[in-house]
Amino acid sequence: MKKKLLSFLLATTMVATLATGCGEAATADTGADEPAATTETTEETTTASGDQTVGIAMPTQSLERWNRDGSYLKEQFESKGYAVELTYSDNKIDQQVKDIEGLIADDVDLLVIAAIDGESLSQVLADAKDANIPVISYDRLIMNTDAVSYYVSFDNYTVGKLQGEFVEKQLDLANAGDKTYNIEFTAGDPADNNAGFFFNGAYDVLKKYIDAGTLVVQSGQTDFDKVATPQWATDKALNRMQNILASNYSDGKTKLDVALCSNDSTALGVTQAIESDYWGDVKDVIITGQDGDVANLANLVDGKQTMTVYKAVANEAVATLDLGIALLNGETPDEGLISASGWNFDCAYDTESYDNNVAKIPSYLLVPTVVTKDNLEKELVDTGYYTLDANGYPQATN
C-alpha cells in the first residue's frame, strides 16, 4: 500500500480486536436507523488517530438496512483508530462509481463496497488495484473483476432456504396429501448478485411441491427474471402484486396462501397490495421477508407478515473490521481468522461458492436467523438490536 504500514499503536489495537472484537456487536450504536432521507449523495469523513483511512461505499440511505450497515461499519473502524470516509450513492450507479473514484483519489488504504450493481464497477476497481488498495466486497458480490480481495456476507442461499423451509413447515407440505395451496414469488433486484441466491434457496426447497401440484403458482411466474423487483423497490413489488391479484385472485374464492418475498422492502409492497386488492384477510397469507426493517417488524406484531430472516449486520461489521485490520497489516487471512478473532457468532470460510466470473472469491459467510412474532423479543430485543415501545412495537436501538 502507498502509505506506511500500521503504526505500533494500531498493531496493538489489532491484538485487542482479535481478542474482543465480536463482543462489541450487541452494544454497537444503531443511530443510523433513524428515518432515511429520500434522496442523498452523502459523504461523512471523520479524522481519527493513526495514519490509515478506510473508504466505505454504501448503495443508498432510502433502505433502512443500509443505514444500519453504514453506521455499524463506520463505528467499528473508528473505534479502532481509523479515519473513515463513508459514502451513500442514492442507488445511482454512476454516482457510486464517482464516489469510489473519490475515495481512491483521497488515497484510502482499504475499500469496503456494497455495490448497487455488481456488474458495473470493473473499471473503477481496476484503478483501485493499480493503487494497491485491497477491496472487501460487502454483502453483495462484485462481479467481473480481479480487484476483489474478499467477500463478507451472510450465507445468502441459506436465507432463501430458511424462507422455503418455513413455508414447508407451516403448511406441513410433506404430509399435504391431496391438499393444494396457492403461492406467488417476489424476488429481488436483478443487479444484485445476492438476489438469485435468495430466490434459488427458497425455490429449491419448494420446487418438488410445485412439481407435484401441492403448490400452485396461479400466475405461472416462477422464473427469477419474471419475479424480480428492480432496486428491491416497495412500489414496484406493490404494483406487480396488484396485477397478479387482479388477474388470478379476483373471483372471491381463489385463495392466496403464500407470498414468498425475498426481503422486507418487497414484502412491504406485497402486504400493502394484499390488504388493498385481495378479497381475503392478509393475516391468512404466509408472507416471508428478510432484514428486520422496523415497519415489517410492526407487521409481524400485527400478524400481517409471518416471518423475516434477520441478518445481524453488527456482526457482519465486526467480521469486516477484523478482516480489514488483517489486510491493512499486509496479511492474507484465511479460515484461521475466525478462531483467532473469537467471534461469538457462527461464520463459515468458503473458497468455492462465490465465483465473480474472474475468480472464486474467498468468503466469510455469517448465519442468519428466522424471526417470527413468537421469538421476536428473544432474538431482537433481548440481544439489544431493538427495543419495544409502549405499544409493543420494535424500535431500532439509538
N, C-alpha and C positions, 0 to 999 in steps of 0.2 A: 504493500500500500504506500501511497505517496507520503503519508505522514509517519512520524516515528511511532514505533510500537507502544503499546500501553505502558504508562508510567508505573513505577513501583506501587503507587497508591492504588491504581486501578487493578493491578495484578493481585494486590492484597484483597481488594473488594471482590474479585472473582472467586477467590477461595471461600469467602464468606457466602457468596451467592450460591456456590455449588453445595454448600452445607445446609443452606436455609431457604433457597430460592422459592420452593413451591409452597412453603408455609405462608407466603405472602398473599396467595391467591384469594383466600377467603376474606381478607381485610382490605383489598385494594379498593380505592375510591372509584365509584361509578358515576361521578358527577356529569359525565357527558351524556347520560341517559335523559337529560332534560329535553324538552320538545325540540325537534330538529328544525333547522332553517329550511325553507322551501327551495331556495337556490343558494349556491355557495361555490366560491373558488377561494378557499381559505388556506392560510399557511400560518402555523404557530412556530416560533423559534424561541427556545429557552436556552440561555447560556448557563452551563453547569461547570463544575470543576473538571479538570482533566483536559486533554487536547484532542479528543476524538468526538466525531459527530455522527449521529445515526439519522438517516433520512427515511421517513415513513410516508408512503403514498397510499391513501385510502380512497375508495371509489366515490363516496357521497355521504353527506350528512342527512339525506332525506329518508334513509332507512335506519331505524333505531339501533340495529345491531352494529353498524359500522361506527357509530358514535361510541359504543362500548369498546369495540376493538381499539380504536384510535386512542381513547382515553387510557385504557389499561397499558397499551404498549408504551405510550409516552411516559406514563408514571413509572413503569418498571425500569426503563432505561435511565430516566432522570434520577431514580433512587440509587443508582449505581454510579453516578457521577458523569454521565454522558450529556453532551449537548444534543438536543433533539429538534429536528425540523419536521413538522407534521403537516401534510397537505391533504385536502379533500378536493375532488375534481368534478363534483356536481354530475356524476355519471356521464361525463363528456370525455370521449376517448382522446380527442385532440388535446384537451386540457390536461389530462393525466400525462400524456407524452411531454407536454411543456413543463408540467410540474417536476417530472423526473429529470428532464434536461436541466431545470433549475437546480435541483439537488446535486446533480453531477457537477455543474458549474460552481456550486458552493463547496465543492471538494469534500463531500461527506465520505466517511470511511466505511459505511455499511448502508445498503438499501434494503428496506423491508417493504414489499409491494403486494397489495391486494388489488389485482388487476380488474379493471372494468371489462375489458375484452382481452382474454388471454392470448388472442392471435395477433394483437396489434402493437406489441412492444419490442419486437425483434431488433429494429434498428436502434432505438434509444438504448437498449440494453447492450448492444454491441459497443456503444460508446462507454457504457459502464465497465464492460470487460476490458476495453482498451485502457481505461483509467485504473485498472486493478481494484475495482470496487466489488466486493462479494455481494451477491444478491440472494435474499431469502424470499422465496415465493410464499406469500402468506395467505392461507385459507383457500385461495384459488390458484390452480396450477397455471403458470405462464408457459405458453407453447412456443415451439419453433425457434428456440434459441439455446445456445450452449453457455449462456451467461448465468443461468440459474445455478446456484451452488447447492441449495437445499430447499425442501418444501416442508412447511409446518401447517398441519390442518387436523381436522377430525377425520375419522375413518368414514368417508362420505358414502361409500356403498353401504356401510352398516347403518347410517342414518336412514336411508330408504328401506333397508331390510327391517329395521325396527318398526317402521310405519306399516309395512306389509304384514309383518308378524302380529302386530297389534290388531289389524283388521281380521286376520285369520283367527285369532283367539276370540275376539269379541263376537264374531258370528259363528264360532265353532265350525268352521268350514270343513274340517276334516271329517266331521260327523253330520254334514248337512243333509245327506240322503237326497231326496227329491226336491228339497227346498232350493229356491233360486233367489239371488239378490242382485240389485242393480248398482253399478259402480261407475263413477266418472273420474278421470285423472286430470290433474292440473300440475304441470311440471314447471321448471324454472327457465332462466334466461339461456338461450342457445349460445350466447357468447361466453357464458360461464362454464368452464370445463367441469365443475362440480355437479352441474345440473343433471348431466347424463348419469353420473354415478348415483345420485339420489333416486332418480326415476327408475333406473335399472335395478337397484337394490330392492325397491318395492315391487316392481313388476315381476321380477324373477321369483319372488315368493308367491305371487298371486296367479301367475300365468297358468299353472296346472288347473286352477279352479275356473279360469276363463275358458280354457280348452275343454274342460268337462261340462261347461254350461252352468255351473253353480253360480259363477259370477257373470253377469251380463252387462256389457257396455252398450247401452241403448244408442248412444251417438255414433258408435263404431270407431271412435277416436282412441287408438291405442299406440300409435307411433309417436315417438318423442317429438318429432317435428310438428305434429298436429296438436299436441297438448302443451307445447312450450309457451312460456309467458315472457316476452321481451322485458328486460330490466327488472324482472320479478315484480312488475307493477301491479298494485292492487286494482287500479281501474281497469286494466286490460283483463285481469282474471275475472273481475266482476262482469264485464261486457261479454266475455266468452261464455261464462256460465249462464248468463241470462239467455243467450242464444240457444244453448244446449237445452235449457229448461223449456223454452218456448217450443222447440222443435220436437222434444221427446217426452216431456213430463207435464204437459198442459191439459191432459184429459181428466184430471181429478182423481185418477185411480192408479196410474203408473207411479210407483213409489221409488224414490231415490234413497238407497240405503247407505251408500258410502260416497263421500267426496274425498278422494285421496289427493291431498295438496302437498307439494314438496317443501313448502316453507310457510311461515306465518303471514308474510305480506300478501301472498296469493290466497291463503286461507281466509284472510280478512275479506277480500273481494268476493270469494266464493260464498262465504257465510252471508254477506250482505245480499247477494243475488238470491240465495235460498230463502232468506227472510222476506224478500220483497216480491219474488216472482215464482214461488213454488207453492202449490196448494197445501202441502203438508207442513208439519211442525219441524223447524230447524233442529230441535232437540232430539228428534228421532233419526237424524242423519249422523253417521260417524264421519267426523271431519278431522283430518290429520293436519299437522303443521310441523314447524321447526324454527327454533331460535328463542322462544320465550319472550316475545315482544309484549309490552305491558297491555296493549289493547286485546291481544289474544289470550293472555292470562286472565283478563277480566271475562272474556268469553268462556274460558274453561270454568271459572267460578259460576257463571250463569248457565252453564250446560249447553252453550251454543257451539263450542268447539270441544272435541272429545279428548284430544291429546296434542302434545307438542314434543318434539325431540329437542332437548336443551343441550347446548354446547357451551360449556363454561369457558368463555373467552378469557377470563382472568387466568385460567390455567394455560390456555394457548399462548397468552402473552408471556407467562413465566418460561414456558418451553422455548419461545422465540428469544427471550432475553439470554438464557443460558447458552443457547446455540450461537447467538450473536456475539457474546463475550468470547466464546471459543474461537470464532472466526476472526475477531478483532485481535486476538492473541496469535494469529497465524497458524492455528491448529486445524486439523482435518477431523472433525467429530465423526463418531460412528455410534454403534449401539451402546458403547460404554458411557456415553453422555447421560443416558437415562439413570443408570445406577449411581454414577458419580454425582449427579445433581440431587439425588434423594427425593425425587418428585413423589408427592403423596396422591397422585392421580395416575390412572392407567394410560400408558402410552406404548406404542409399538414402533420399532425401527424397521422400515420397509425399503428395500432397494430394487424391487421388481415391479410393483403395481402401477407406478405413475410414470408413464413414458410421454414426454412432451414433443415427440416426433423427431427429436435430435438425440436425446439420451434418456435413460431411465434415471429419474431424479431421486437421490436419497431423501427419504421422507420420515418425519416424525408424526405419527398419527395418534391422536387422542381419542378416547372412547366416549361417545355421547350417552345421554340418559333420557329415558322416556318419562315424561311428566304428565300426570292427569290431575283432575280435581282432587282425587283422593290422596295423592302423595305430594302435591304442590308445596305444602308448608314444609314438609320434611326435606325435600330436595332443593328448594329455592329460598325459603325463609330461614330455616334453621342453619343453613350454610352461609347466610349473610349476604346473598346476592340481591335479595329483595326484602322489603318489609310489607306488612299488611296495614292498610289504612283502617279507619274506624268502621268502614263498611265491609271489611274483609277482602278488599281487592289488593292484589300485589302492586307495589310501587318500587321503582328502582331505588337502590340504596344511594344516598347522596353523602 
